[in-house]
Amino acid sequence: MDKQTQLEIEAAAFRRIIKHFQSHTDVQNIDLMNLADFCRNCFSKWYMAEAKEKGVEIDYDAAREVVYGMPYAEFKEKHQTPATPEQLATFEAGEKRRKGQAS
């Protein structure tokens, strides 16, 4: 596969995952973190970091708007539900593991 075709496929896959994130608003970020160790916010940070690598300055809010398809505050108001105690406990255990503090 040539480099241009690979780039086009990767870009299409990126657009597909963004569309998936935007159309599956019932999936909470905490569930994504608990199951996959990344969420929409992580994806936004990766987007921002890759833009910076290419010399493009984009702030976190703008990167989140790309991923969420709307301002984060609007998404949060419309779609984010309070985390359950179980979700929070799983998240905290994951945070310890991600920081190398798990036993």
DSSP file (Angstrom, degrees, kcal/mol; ACC not computed):
  #  RESIDUE AA STRUCTURE BP1 BP2  ACC     N-H-->O    O-->H-N    N-H-->O    O-->H-N    TCO  KAPPA ALPHA  PHI   PSI    X-CA   Y-CA   Z-CA
    1    1 A M              0   0    0      0, 0.0     2,-0.1     0, 0.0     0, 0.0   0.000 360.0 360.0 360.0 134.4    0.0    0.0    0.0
    2    2 A D     >  -     0   0    0      1,-0.1     4,-2.3     4,-0.0     5,-0.2  -0.395 360.0-109.4 -79.9 162.7    1.4    3.4   -0.9
    3    3 A K  H  > S+     0   0    0      1,-0.2     4,-2.6     2,-0.2     5,-0.2   0.858 115.6  52.8 -61.2 -40.0    1.7    6.2    1.7
    4    4 A Q  H  > S+     0   0    0      2,-0.2     4,-2.4     1,-0.2    -1,-0.2   0.914 110.3  47.5 -65.5 -42.7   -1.1    8.3    0.2
    5    5 A T  H  > S+     0   0    0      2,-0.2     4,-2.4     1,-0.2    -2,-0.2   0.918 112.1  50.3 -63.9 -42.4   -3.6    5.4    0.3
    6    6 A Q  H  X S+     0   0    0     -4,-2.3     4,-2.7     1,-0.2    -2,-0.2   0.927 110.6  49.6 -59.9 -45.5   -2.6    4.6    3.8
    7    7 A L  H  X S+     0   0    0     -4,-2.6     4,-2.5     1,-0.2    -2,-0.2   0.906 111.2  49.4 -59.8 -43.5   -3.1    8.2    4.9
    8    8 A E  H  X S+     0   0    0     -4,-2.4     4,-2.2     2,-0.2    -1,-0.2   0.890 111.8  48.1 -65.0 -40.0   -6.6    8.3    3.2
    9    9 A I  H  X S+     0   0    0     -4,-2.4     4,-2.5     2,-0.2    -2,-0.2   0.925 112.4  48.8 -65.9 -44.9   -7.6    5.1    4.9
   10   10 A E  H  X S+     0   0    0     -4,-2.7     4,-2.3     1,-0.2    -2,-0.2   0.907 111.5  49.7 -62.2 -41.3   -6.4    6.4    8.3
   11   11 A A  H  X S+     0   0    0     -4,-2.5     4,-2.5     2,-0.2    -1,-0.2   0.902 111.0  49.4 -64.0 -40.9   -8.3    9.7    7.8
   12   12 A A  H  X S+     0   0    0     -4,-2.2     4,-2.1     2,-0.2    -2,-0.2   0.897 110.8  49.7 -65.6 -39.9  -11.5    7.8    6.8
   13   13 A A  H  X S+     0   0    0     -4,-2.5     4,-2.4     2,-0.2    -2,-0.2   0.898 110.0  51.8 -65.2 -39.6  -11.1    5.6    9.9
   14   14 A F  H  X S+     0   0    0     -4,-2.3     4,-2.3     2,-0.2    -2,-0.2   0.941 110.0  48.3 -60.0 -48.5  -10.6    8.7   12.1
   15   15 A R  H  X S+     0   0    0     -4,-2.5     4,-2.4     1,-0.2    -1,-0.2   0.872 110.7  52.7 -61.1 -36.0  -13.8   10.3   10.6
   16   16 A R  H  X S+     0   0    0     -4,-2.1     4,-2.4     2,-0.2    -1,-0.2   0.913 109.5  46.7 -68.0 -42.4  -15.7    7.1   11.3
   17   17 A I  H  X S+     0   0    0     -4,-2.4     4,-2.7     2,-0.2    -2,-0.2   0.885 112.0  51.7 -68.6 -35.8  -14.7    6.9   14.9
   18   18 A I  H  X S+     0   0    0     -4,-2.3     4,-2.4     2,-0.2    -2,-0.2   0.938 111.3  47.4 -62.4 -46.2  -15.5   10.6   15.4
   19   19 A K  H  X S+     0   0    0     -4,-2.4     4,-2.0     1,-0.2    -2,-0.2   0.897 111.5  51.6 -61.2 -40.5  -19.0   10.0   13.8
   20   20 A H  H  X S+     0   0    0     -4,-2.4     4,-1.4     2,-0.2    -2,-0.2   0.937 110.0  48.1 -62.4 -47.8  -19.4    7.0   16.1
   21   21 A F  H  < S+     0   0    0     -4,-2.7     3,-0.2     1,-0.2    -2,-0.2   0.910 113.8  48.3 -57.2 -42.9  -18.5    9.0   19.2
   22   22 A Q  H  < S+     0   0    0     -4,-2.4     3,-0.3     1,-0.2    -1,-0.2   0.793 114.7  43.7 -72.3 -28.3  -21.0   11.7   18.1
   23   23 A S  H  < S+     0   0    0     -4,-2.0     2,-0.4     1,-0.2    -1,-0.2   0.590 106.7  60.5 -94.6 -10.5  -23.8    9.4   17.4
   24   24 A H    ><  +     0   0    0     -4,-1.4     3,-1.5    -3,-0.2    -1,-0.2  -0.500  58.3 149.7-112.1  61.7  -23.5    7.2   20.5
   25   25 A T  T 3   +     0   0    0     -2,-0.4    -1,-0.2    -3,-0.3    -2,-0.1   0.636  62.1  71.8 -71.5 -13.6  -24.0    9.9   23.0
   26   26 A D  T 3  S+     0   0    0     -3,-0.2     2,-0.7     2,-0.1    -1,-0.3   0.713  77.9  89.2 -73.4 -19.5  -25.5    7.3   25.5
   27   27 A V  S <  S-     0   0    0     -3,-1.5     2,-0.1    -6,-0.1    -3,-0.1  -0.705  78.8-141.5 -81.1 116.1  -22.0    5.9   26.0
   28   28 A Q     >  -     0   0    0     -2,-0.7     4,-2.0     1,-0.1     3,-0.3  -0.460  13.2-124.3 -80.8 149.1  -20.6    7.8   28.8
   29   29 A N  H  > S+     0   0    0      1,-0.2     4,-2.8     2,-0.2     5,-0.2   0.876 111.8  57.3 -58.0 -39.1  -16.9    8.9   28.9
   30   30 A I  H  > S+     0   0    0      1,-0.2     4,-2.6     2,-0.2    -1,-0.2   0.876 105.8  50.4 -63.9 -34.8  -16.4    7.1   32.3
   31   31 A D  H  > S+     0   0    0     -3,-0.3     4,-2.1     2,-0.2     5,-0.3   0.912 110.1  50.0 -67.2 -41.3  -17.6    3.9   30.7
   32   32 A L  H  X>S+     0   0    0     -4,-2.0     4,-3.4     2,-0.2     6,-0.8   0.934 113.0  46.7 -60.0 -45.7  -15.1    4.3   27.8
   33   33 A M  H  X5S+     0   0    0     -4,-2.8     4,-1.5     4,-0.2    -2,-0.2   0.923 112.9  49.3 -62.3 -43.9  -12.3    5.0   30.3
   34   34 A N  H  <5S+     0   0    0     -4,-2.6    -1,-0.2    -5,-0.2    -2,-0.2   0.836 123.4  30.7 -66.4 -32.1  -13.3    2.0   32.5
   35   35 A L  H  <5S+     0   0    0     -4,-2.1    -2,-0.2     3,-0.1    -1,-0.2   0.810 137.1  17.4 -95.6 -34.1  -13.4   -0.4   29.5
   36   36 A A  H  <5S-     0   0    0     -4,-3.4    -3,-0.2     2,-0.3    -2,-0.2   0.477  91.1-120.7-122.6  -4.7  -10.9    1.0   27.1
   37   37 A D  S  <<S+     0   0    0     -4,-1.5     2,-0.3    -5,-0.6    -4,-0.2   0.722  88.1  71.9  65.3  22.1   -8.6    3.3   29.0
   38   38 A F        +     0   0    0     -6,-0.8    -2,-0.3    -9,-0.1     2,-0.2  -0.972  55.5 180.0-156.6 158.8   -9.5    6.3   26.8
   39   39 A C     >  -     0   0    0     -2,-0.3     4,-2.5    -7,-0.1     5,-0.2  -0.758  51.6 -74.8-143.2-171.9  -12.5    8.5   26.2
   40   40 A R  H  > S+     0   0    0     -2,-0.2     4,-2.2     1,-0.2     5,-0.1   0.879 129.3  52.7 -60.1 -38.6  -13.6   11.4   24.1
   41   41 A N  H  > S+     0   0    0      2,-0.2     4,-2.2     1,-0.2    -1,-0.2   0.903 108.8  49.4 -66.4 -40.0  -11.5   13.8   26.1
   42   42 A C  H  > S+     0   0    0      2,-0.2     4,-2.4     1,-0.2    -2,-0.2   0.940 110.4  50.8 -60.6 -46.4   -8.4   11.6   25.6
   43   43 A F  H  X S+     0   0    0     -4,-2.5     4,-2.3     1,-0.2    -2,-0.2   0.883 108.5  52.6 -59.2 -39.3   -9.1   11.6   21.9
   44   44 A S  H  X S+     0   0    0     -4,-2.2     4,-2.4     2,-0.2    -1,-0.2   0.897 108.9  49.6 -63.1 -41.4   -9.4   15.4   22.0
   45   45 A K  H  X S+     0   0    0     -4,-2.2     4,-2.4     2,-0.2    -2,-0.2   0.887 110.6  49.9 -65.7 -39.0   -6.0   15.7   23.7
   46   46 A W  H  X S+     0   0    0     -4,-2.4     4,-2.5     2,-0.2    -2,-0.2   0.908 110.4  50.6 -64.9 -41.5   -4.4   13.4   21.1
   47   47 A Y  H  X S+     0   0    0     -4,-2.3     4,-2.2     2,-0.2    -2,-0.2   0.929 111.7  47.5 -60.1 -46.8   -6.0   15.5   18.3
   48   48 A M  H  X S+     0   0    0     -4,-2.4     4,-2.2     1,-0.2    10,-0.2   0.899 112.2  49.8 -62.7 -42.5   -4.6   18.6   19.9
   49   49 A A  H  X S+     0   0    0     -4,-2.4     4,-2.0     2,-0.2    -2,-0.2   0.898 111.0  48.5 -65.4 -41.1   -1.1   17.0   20.3
   50   50 A E  H  X S+     0   0    0     -4,-2.5     4,-1.2     2,-0.2    -1,-0.2   0.877 109.6  52.6 -68.6 -36.6   -1.0   15.8   16.7
   51   51 A A  H ><>S+     0   0    0     -4,-2.2     5,-2.9    -5,-0.2     3,-0.7   0.935 108.6  50.6 -60.6 -45.2   -2.0   19.3   15.5
   52   52 A K  H ><5S+     0   0    0     -4,-2.2     3,-1.9     1,-0.3    -2,-0.2   0.888 104.3  57.8 -60.7 -39.5    0.8   20.8   17.5
   53   53 A E  H 3<5S+     0   0    0     -4,-2.0    -1,-0.3     1,-0.3    -2,-0.2   0.813 107.9  48.0 -59.1 -29.7    3.2   18.3   16.0
   54   54 A K  T <<5S-     0   0    0     -4,-1.2    -1,-0.3    -3,-0.7    -2,-0.2   0.319 125.2-103.7 -93.4   6.7    2.2   19.6   12.6
   55   55 A G  T < 5S+     0   0    0     -3,-1.9     2,-0.6     1,-0.3    -3,-0.2   0.663  80.5 131.5  81.5  16.3    2.7   23.3   13.7
   56   56 A V      < -     0   0    0     -5,-2.9     2,-0.6    -6,-0.2    -1,-0.3  -0.909  48.5-146.7-105.7 120.7   -1.1   23.9   14.1
   57   57 A E        +     0   0    0     -2,-0.6     2,-0.4    -3,-0.1    -9,-0.0  -0.769  28.7 160.7 -88.5 121.0   -2.2   25.5   17.3
   58   58 A I        -     0   0    0     -2,-0.6    -6,-0.1   -10,-0.2     2,-0.1  -0.994  30.9-132.6-137.9 131.4   -5.6   24.3   18.5
   59   59 A D     >  -     0   0    0     -2,-0.4     4,-2.4     1,-0.1     5,-0.2  -0.349  27.8-104.0 -83.5 168.6   -6.8   24.7   22.0
   60   60 A Y  H  > S+     0   0    0      1,-0.2     4,-2.7     2,-0.2     5,-0.2   0.877 119.2  53.1 -59.5 -42.4   -8.4   22.0   24.1
   61   61 A D  H  > S+     0   0    0      1,-0.2     4,-1.9     2,-0.2    -1,-0.2   0.914 110.8  46.9 -61.5 -42.1  -11.9   23.4   23.8
   62   62 A A  H  > S+     0   0    0      2,-0.2     4,-1.6     1,-0.2    -2,-0.2   0.893 112.4  50.3 -66.9 -39.4  -11.6   23.5   20.0
   63   63 A A  H  X S+     0   0    0     -4,-2.4     4,-1.8     1,-0.2    -2,-0.2   0.900 109.8  50.6 -65.1 -40.1  -10.2   20.0   19.9
   64   64 A R  H  X S+     0   0    0     -4,-2.7     4,-3.6     1,-0.2     5,-0.3   0.870 105.5  56.5 -65.8 -34.8  -13.1   18.8   22.0
   65   65 A E  H  X S+     0   0    0     -4,-1.9     4,-1.9     1,-0.2     5,-0.2   0.873 105.4  52.0 -64.5 -35.2  -15.6   20.5   19.7
   66   66 A V  H  < S+     0   0    0     -4,-1.6    -1,-0.2     2,-0.2    -2,-0.2   0.937 117.3  38.4 -61.7 -46.3  -14.1   18.4   16.8
   67   67 A V  H  < S+     0   0    0     -4,-1.8    -2,-0.2     1,-0.2    -1,-0.2   0.918 123.3  39.0 -73.7 -44.8  -14.6   15.2   18.7
   68   68 A Y  H  < S-     0   0    0     -4,-3.6    -3,-0.2     2,-0.2    -1,-0.2   0.726  97.9-131.8 -80.1 -21.7  -17.9   16.0   20.4
   69   69 A G  S  < S+     0   0    0     -4,-1.9    -3,-0.1    -5,-0.3    -4,-0.1   0.594  84.7  42.1  78.8  10.1  -19.4   17.7   17.4
   70   70 A M  S    S-     0   0    0     -6,-0.3    -2,-0.2    -5,-0.2    -1,-0.1  -0.945 110.3 -60.0-169.7 165.2  -20.5   20.6   19.6
   71   71 A P     >  -     0   0    0      0, 0.0     4,-2.2     0, 0.0     3,-0.5  -0.317  50.5-121.9 -56.6 142.5  -19.1   22.6   22.5
   72   72 A Y  H  > S+     0   0    0      1,-0.2     4,-3.1   -11,-0.2     5,-0.2   0.886 110.9  56.6 -56.0 -43.0  -18.2   20.4   25.4
   73   73 A A  H  > S+     0   0    0      1,-0.2     4,-2.1     2,-0.2    -1,-0.2   0.885 108.3  48.1 -58.4 -38.8  -20.5   22.3   27.8
   74   74 A E  H  > S+     0   0    0     -3,-0.5     4,-2.4     2,-0.2    -1,-0.2   0.924 112.4  47.8 -67.3 -44.8  -23.4   21.6   25.4
   75   75 A F  H  X>S+     0   0    0     -4,-2.2     4,-3.2     1,-0.2     5,-0.7   0.936 111.8  50.6 -59.5 -46.7  -22.6   17.9   25.1
   76   76 A K  H  X5S+     0   0    0     -4,-3.1     4,-1.2     1,-0.2    -1,-0.2   0.911 112.1  46.8 -59.4 -44.6  -22.3   17.6   28.9
   77   77 A E  H  <5S+     0   0    0     -4,-2.1    -1,-0.2    -5,-0.2    -2,-0.2   0.894 120.7  37.4 -64.7 -41.0  -25.6   19.3   29.5
   78   78 A K  H  <5S+     0   0    0     -4,-2.4    -2,-0.2    -5,-0.1    -1,-0.2   0.842 134.2  12.3 -80.4 -34.9  -27.5   17.2   26.9
   79   79 A H  H  <5S+     0   0    0     -4,-3.2     2,-0.4    -5,-0.2    -3,-0.2   0.652  91.7  99.0-126.2 -20.1  -25.8   13.8   27.3
   80   80 A Q     << -     0   0    0     -4,-1.2   -54,-0.1    -5,-0.7   -53,-0.0  -0.610  48.1-165.6 -84.5 131.4  -23.7   13.3   30.4
   81   81 A T        -     0   0    0     -2,-0.4     3,-0.1   -55,-0.1    -2,-0.0  -0.766  34.4 -87.7-107.5 156.7  -25.2   11.6   33.3
   82   82 A P        -     0   0    0      0, 0.0     2,-0.2     0, 0.0    -1,-0.1  -0.363  48.9-110.6 -61.9 141.1  -23.9   11.5   36.9
   83   83 A A        -     0   0    0      1,-0.1    -3,-0.0     4,-0.1     0, 0.0  -0.467  29.2-124.7 -72.0 143.1  -21.4    8.7   37.4
   84   84 A T     >  -     0   0    0     -2,-0.2     4,-2.5     1,-0.1     5,-0.2  -0.433  25.0-108.3 -80.4 161.8  -22.6    5.9   39.7
   85   85 A P  H  > S+     0   0    0      0, 0.0     4,-2.3     0, 0.0     5,-0.2   0.876 122.2  52.5 -56.9 -36.2  -20.5    4.9   42.8
   86   86 A E  H  > S+     0   0    0      2,-0.2     4,-2.4     1,-0.2     5,-0.2   0.918 108.7  48.6 -66.7 -43.3  -19.6    1.7   40.9
   87   87 A Q  H  > S+     0   0    0      1,-0.2     4,-2.5     2,-0.2    -1,-0.2   0.920 112.7  49.0 -61.3 -43.6  -18.4    3.6   37.9
   88   88 A L  H  X S+     0   0    0     -4,-2.5     4,-2.8     2,-0.2    -2,-0.2   0.897 110.3  50.3 -64.5 -40.8  -16.3    5.9   40.1
   89   89 A A  H  X S+     0   0    0     -4,-2.3     4,-2.1     2,-0.2    -1,-0.2   0.918 112.6  46.7 -64.0 -43.2  -14.8    3.0   42.0
   90   90 A T  H  X S+     0   0    0     -4,-2.4     4,-2.2     2,-0.2    -2,-0.2   0.904 112.8  50.5 -64.2 -40.9  -13.8    1.3   38.7
   91   91 A F  H  X S+     0   0    0     -4,-2.5     4,-2.7     2,-0.2    -2,-0.2   0.932 109.6  49.8 -62.3 -46.7  -12.4    4.6   37.4
   92   92 A E  H  X S+     0   0    0     -4,-2.8     4,-2.1     1,-0.2    -1,-0.2   0.897 110.5  50.0 -61.4 -41.1  -10.3    5.2   40.5
   93   93 A A  H  X S+     0   0    0     -4,-2.1     4,-2.1     1,-0.2    -1,-0.2   0.905 111.7  49.3 -62.6 -40.7   -8.9    1.7   40.3
   94   94 A G  H  X S+     0   0    0     -4,-2.2     4,-3.1     2,-0.2    -2,-0.2   0.889 107.3  54.4 -65.0 -39.8   -8.0    2.3   36.7
   95   95 A E  H  X S+     0   0    0     -4,-2.7     4,-1.7     2,-0.2    -2,-0.2   0.916 109.1  48.3 -60.7 -42.8   -6.4    5.7   37.5
   96   96 A K  H  <>S+     0   0    0     -4,-2.1     5,-3.8     2,-0.2     6,-0.7   0.920 113.2  47.8 -62.3 -43.5   -4.1    3.9   40.0
   97   97 A R  H ><5S+     0   0    0     -4,-2.1     3,-1.5     4,-0.3    -2,-0.2   0.921 110.4  51.3 -63.7 -44.0   -3.3    1.3   37.4
   98   98 A R  H 3<5S+     0   0    0     -4,-3.1    -1,-0.2     1,-0.3    -2,-0.2   0.812 112.3  47.1 -64.3 -28.6   -2.6    3.9   34.8
   99   99 A K  T 3<5S-     0   0    0     -4,-1.7    -1,-0.3    -5,-0.2    -2,-0.2   0.366 119.3-111.6 -92.6   4.2   -0.3    5.7   37.2
  100  100 A G  T < 5S+     0   0    0     -3,-1.5    -3,-0.2    -4,-0.2    -2,-0.1   0.747  87.3 115.9  74.7  23.7    1.5    2.4   38.1
  101  101 A Q      < +     0   0    0     -5,-3.8    -4,-0.3    -6,-0.2    -5,-0.1   0.420  38.4 115.3-103.7  -0.7    0.1    2.5   41.7
  102  102 A A              0   0    0     -6,-0.7    -8,-0.0     1,-0.1    -9,-0.0  -0.376 360.0 360.0 -71.8 148.5   -2.1   -0.7   41.5
  103  103 A S              0   0    0     -2,-0.1    -1,-0.1     0, 0.0    -6,-0.0   0.473 360.0 360.0 -86.8 360.0   -1.1   -3.6   43.7
